[in-house]
């Protein structure tokens, strides 16, 4: 996995489990958007996290989210 987008309104328990795993595996992640927004982007019900497997898509998402206000850049692992 090249990157994860984590919903800002994901449950604390989900964050508490996912973020340490991402950090341990040095997978960058970004927290932003709502569960509904992430789900709508995929044409699904609300989701708490999206894993990106395509490196080019990951880079494009990173470029697009970097300048957004309200989307804190939480780069895990580096």
Backbone as a ProteinNet text record, in pm:
[ID]
protein_1_A
[PRIMARY]
XXXXXXXXXXXXXXXXXXXXXXXXXXXXXXXXXXXXXXXXXXXXXXXXXXXXXXXXXXXXXXXXXXXXXXXXXXXXXX
[TERTIARY]
85.7	0	90.4	54.9	142.1	94.1	-33.9	-86.2	-226.7	-268	-402.2	-462.2	-591.4	-666.9	-763.3	-750.6	-830.7	-934.9	-1059	-1166.9	-1145.4	-1170.9	-1153.8	-1250.1	-1365.9	-1464.5	-1465.5	-1354.9	-1343.7	-1344.8	-1396.8	-1404.4	-1265.1	-1255.3	-1126.9	-1067.4	-1150.7	-1101.1	-1039.6	-1101.8	-1046.9	-913.2	-907	-781.1	-672.1	-711.1	-615.4	-556.1	-628.6	-576.8	-500.4	-552.1	-495.8	-366.7	-363.6	-247.5	-118.1	-118	6.9	54.1	-39.6	-0.8	60.5	1	55.3	194.1	209.8	340.2	444.7	407.6	500.8	545.5	455.9	488.1	536.2	547.7	596.7	512.5	381.3	286.9	234.5	251.4	199.8	47.6	-7.6	-152.7	-190.9	-311	-365.1	-502.1	-528.7	-658.4	-733.8	-851	-932.8	-1060.2	-1148.8	-1277.8	-1360.5	-1486.3	-1574.1	-1589.7	-1644.9	-1671.2	-1765.4	-1864.3	-1960.7	-1892	-1802.1	-1731.5	-1641.5	-1571	-1484.9	-1568.4	-1678.2	-1765.9	-1824.8	-1868.7	-1926.9	-1824.6	-1698.4	-1593	-1573.2	-1608.7	-1594.9	-1725.9	-1834.9	-1965.5	-2015.9	-1981.7	-2017.5	-2080.5	-2116.6	-2163.2	-2043.5	-2066.5	-1954.7	-1843.3	-1718.8	-1601.3	-1507	-1431.1	-1340.2	-1200	-1161.3	-1026.1	-1024.9	-935	-915.1	-767.2	-736.7	-598.6	-571.7	-467.1	-430.9	-313.1	-329.9	-226.6	-143.1	-197.6	-130.1	-41.8	89.5	178.7	148.3	113.6	82.8	-42.8	-143.8	-266	-235.3	-152.8	-113.5	-44.8	45.8	114.5	17.5	-78.1	-175.8	-266.7	-311.9	-394.9	-315.2	-189.6	-104.2	-91.9	-71.7	-59.6	-189.9	-302.3	-431	-468.3	-434.2	-472.5	-377	-257.2	-158	-205.7	-269.6	-311.5	-448.3	-520.7	-655.9	-652.6	-733.8	-747	-841.6	-815.4	-900.5	-861.2	-757.4	-708.9	-567.4	-555.4	-422.5	-338.2	-214.1	-121.2	-54	-90.3	-32.9	46.1	163.1	247.4	304.4	261.9	316.5	432.3	527.1	634.3	736.8	701.2	785.8	862.3
-116.6	0	123	222.8	339.3	456.9	459.5	573.1	541.6	606.1	590.1	727.5	741.1	861.1	817.9	880	845.6	954.7	915.4	1012.3	1087.2	1216.9	1301.1	1260.6	1205	1166.3	1015.3	949.4	806.4	789	678.4	652.1	648	695.4	696.5	556.3	456.3	318.8	273.9	312.5	277.1	346.6	473.5	546.8	485.7	451	394	263.5	190.2	64.3	86.3	172.6	188.9	270.8	382.5	472	405.2	332.1	263.8	161	94.6	0	72.4	184.3	262.3	315.3	366.2	416.3	304.2	187.7	75.4	29.9	39.4	-3.1	111.9	229.3	348.8	384.1	374.2	408.4	548.4	640.3	776.1	775.9	863.1	874	1020.2	1049.3	1183.7	1176.1	1265.1	1270.7	1390.1	1364.2	1472.3	1417.2	1504.7	1469.4	1390.7	1373.2	1297.2	1155.3	1069.3	932.3	932.1	1022.4	1030.6	1074.7	1173.1	1222.2	1114.4	1041.4	934.3	824.2	787.3	685.3	730	855.6	908.1	909.1	938.4	938.7	800	697.2	559.2	500.9	576.9	524.5	420.5	438.2	341.5	412.5	331.5	383.9	451.2	525.5	591.3	493.5	536.4	454.8	537.5	470	538.8	557.2	471.8	481.8	426.3	484.1	437.7	406.5	286.2	248.3	262	335.8	356.6	266	187.5	94	146.1	237	289.2	408.3	399.2	508.1	641.2	638.5	763.2	828.1	748.2	802	857.6	787.5	835.3	970.6	987.4	1115.7	1226.4	1194.6	1294.9	1335.2	1239.4	1269	1354.9	1321.5	1398.9	1543.1	1561.6	1696.4	1774.6	1708.3	1775.9	1810.4	1724.3	1747.9	1839.7	1858.1	1940.8	2084.2	2139.8	2278.7	2302.4	2198.1	2215.5	2260.7	2361.1	2400.8	2302.1	2274.1	2180.5	2035.8	2010.7	1874.7	1868.2	1833.7	1829.4	1720.8	1754.8	1660.9	1583.1	1458.5	1375.5	1264.7	1298.7	1202.9	1105.2	982.6	880.1	811.6	767.2	687.5	759.7	834.8	906	811.3
0	0	0	-80.9	-90.6	-7	30.5	106.9	157	266.3	321.9	346.2	314.7	350.1	460.4	575.6	693.1	714.9	732.9	754.8	885.5	881.9	1000.9	1111.9	1073.5	1174	1199.7	1168.9	1200.2	1352	1396.7	1540.9	1602.6	1725	1794.7	1805	1825.6	1835.2	1702.2	1591.2	1460.6	1438.1	1471.8	1458.3	1545.5	1668	1762.4	1716	1635.3	1580.6	1450.8	1365.3	1231.2	1229.6	1297.8	1290.9	1338.8	1450.1	1488.7	1383.7	1318	1212.5	1093.8	1055.5	944.7	978.7	1099.6	1142.9	1143.8	1195.5	1202.8	1064	967	830.8	743.1	805	736.4	613.8	629.6	523.2	550	454.7	475.9	479.9	564.3	574.2	590.8	549.7	557.9	621.3	713.6	779.1	724.3	670.7	618.7	557.9	527.1	470.1	571.3	542	631.6	577.8	659.5	616.6	496.7	499.8	389.4	260.6	270.4	152	92	177.4	126	60.6	124.6	66.9	-65.6	-72.7	-196	-309.2	-276.5	-377.8	-438.4	-362.3	-409.3	-459.5	-444.4	-482.2	-384	-257.8	-153.3	-34	62.9	191.8	260.4	367.6	436.3	473.8	453.7	488.1	574.5	658.4	750.3	693.9	601.2	545.5	403.8	323.2	186.5	170.7	127.6	99.2	-48.8	-83.6	-223.9	-259	-363.1	-404.9	-520.9	-598.5	-716.3	-676	-695	-653	-721.6	-850.1	-920	-863.5	-833.1	-772.5	-633.8	-558.5	-426.2	-432.5	-528.4	-545.2	-584.1	-671.2	-714.3	-598.4	-520.3	-402.8	-304.3	-284.5	-193.8	-242.5	-372.1	-428.3	-412.3	-432.9	-422.2	-278.5	-184.7	-45.6	27.4	-22.6	45.6	62.7	-37.8	-30.1	29.4	64	117.1	262.2	292.4	431.7	499.3	622.9	696	674.9	596.7	577.1	632.9	760	819.9	754.5	725	664	776.4	790.1	894.6	828.7	786.1	716.2	817	806.4	893.1	824.1	898.9	844.4	760.9	664.5	567.8	488.5
[MASK]
++++++++++++++++++++++++++++++++++++++++++++++++++++++++++++++++++++++++++++++

